[in-house]
Amino acid sequence: MVYIALLRGINVGGKNKIDMKLLKQMFEQVGMNDVVTYINTGNIIFSYKGPSKTELLRILEEAIHYDFGLHIKVVVRSVDDVRGIINAIPDTWKNDKDMKSDVMFLWDEIDDESVLMNLVIKPNIDTVKYVPGAILWSVDKKNVTKSGMSKIIGSKLYKQVTVRNVNTARKIYELMQAQNS
């Protein structure tokens, strides 16, 4: 099965620095195959034939702590999980000079539509959707400062998501598809 491991909060603002080549080697050393990293923010695509996703998460989080001395939360999604997320993103959503569109990948323990009740959503500004595994959020760049998106930073919920812009999410899925074929 092809998976993506999304690491939260590495190589951002000079904190929790992890070299992607060393991270790739670590994944291989703990039994992951066909390991590919994408950009420097902790996106690792790999194949794995093993026990449960829970066990996979434990293996990866322990190995990161052992090799890098960091307690990093990892979100793991299969190619099928990511397909469902990507298919739910409207084709018109972009991350460019006019639009900010993000995928907030949820920790498994909060992966439920009720998570939307914990968000400040401005109906005339924000477009927000829950899809299993993620919250999709888009706003016109001219309205970012008025958006409820900025209110999530520092919240309890924010500590239970890892965010990628839609361009990155689409590229991750493209890489996963290539490895899956």
N, C-alpha and C positions, 0 to 999 in steps of 0.2 A: 504494500500500500504506500502511496506517495503522501507525504505530510509536509506541512509548513510549521516550523517552530518560530513563534514571534516573541522576542525577548523584550521586556518592558524596561525602558529607561537606560539603555546602554548607549555610550558614545554620544550623549546629548549634553551640551553645555560643558564639556570637559569632564563629565562625571562618568563613573563606571566604565572606564575604557577597557575595551576588549578588542584585540586584533582579530579581524575576520579569518585570517589564515590559521591562526591558533585555534579559533573557535571551530573551524571546519575540521581540523585535526582531532580535536576533542570529541566531536560528534562521531567521527570514524572510529576512534578508540573505544567508544562505548557501544559499538555495534550498528551504527547507522550506515547506510549505503548510499551511493550516488549523491553525495552531499554537495550542495551548491549554495553559496551565500549570495544575497542580493543587497546592494548598497550597505552602508556602514551602521545601520540602525537595528541590527539583529533580526534579519529575515533569513532563515535557513531552511532550504528545501531538501528533503531526503526521503529515502525509501526505508521501510522498517517492517520486518516480519517478526512480531514478537507478541508478548502478552498484551494486556489491556492498555488503553490510553492513559489510565491512572498510573500504571507502572512505568510507562514511557515518560510521563511528566516527572515522576520521582527520579528516574535515572538521569534525565537531562538536568534538572535543578540541582541534584547532588553533585553531578560532574562539574557543573559551572562553579559551584561553591568550592569544590576541591581544587580545581585547576586555576581558578581566577580569584578565589577568596571573596566572592560576591554572592549575596542572597538575591538572585534575580528570579522574578516570576516569569514563567514560560506559559504561553498559550499555544496549544497544538490543535491544528485543524487538518482534516483529511482533504484530499482533492475534491471529494464530493461535497464536503462542508463548504469549502471555498466556492465551488461552482454555484451553490445555492445563494451565497452572499452576493457574488458577482452578478448573477442573473437578476437579482432584486434591485441593483443599482440602475436607475434610469440612464439610458444612453446619453442624455443631454447633460448629465452631471460631469463636471470637469474640476480640475484644480489648476487654475490659470489666473490671469490678471483680472478676470471678471467674476470668478466663482471660487468659493472654498467648499470643497466636498470631502468629507472624511468617513472612514470606516473605523468604528470603535469596537475592536474585538473584545468580547466579554469573557471574564473568567467563567468557567463552567458553573460555579456555585451561584452565580447571579444571572445565568442565561435564561431569561424569561421575559415575556413582553411587559410584565408588571414593572420592570426596571424603568420604563418610560415615565412612570409616576414620580420618579426622583429627579426628573429633569425640569429645568426652566426652559420652556419652549415658547417662543414668540410666534403665534400662528401666522401673522402677516409677514414675517421675516424668515423664519426657519422652516425648513422641510425636514422632518425627522421620521424615520421608519425603523421599526424593529424587524429583524429577520433572525431566525435561529443562528446564534453565534455572534451577532453583532448589532450595533445601532448604526444606522446610516444617517448622516447629517449633512445638509447642504444649505448654503447661504450666499447671497450675492456679496461680493467683496465690499461694495459700498455700504452694506449694512452689518458688517462683522462686529463693529463696536456696539451695535444695538442688539445683537443676537444673544440668545441664551447660551450659546456654545461656550462663551468665555466663563460663564458661571459654574461650569462643571470642574474647572481647574481648582484644585485644593479640596474638593469634596471627597466624601467617603467613596462615592461611585468612581471617581477619577482614579483612585488607587486600585480599582478592579477592572481596568480596561487598558488596552494598549492600542494606540491610534496610528493608522496609516492613511495617507491621502488616497483618493480613489485611483489616481494614476499609478501609485505604487501597488495598490491592491490588485488592479488589473494586470500589471506586469508580473506580480507574484503568481497569479493564476495561469498566465501564459507559460511561465517557466514550469509550473507544476504539470500542466497539460503536456508539455513537450517531454517531460520525464515519464509521464504516465503512459505515453504511446510506445 
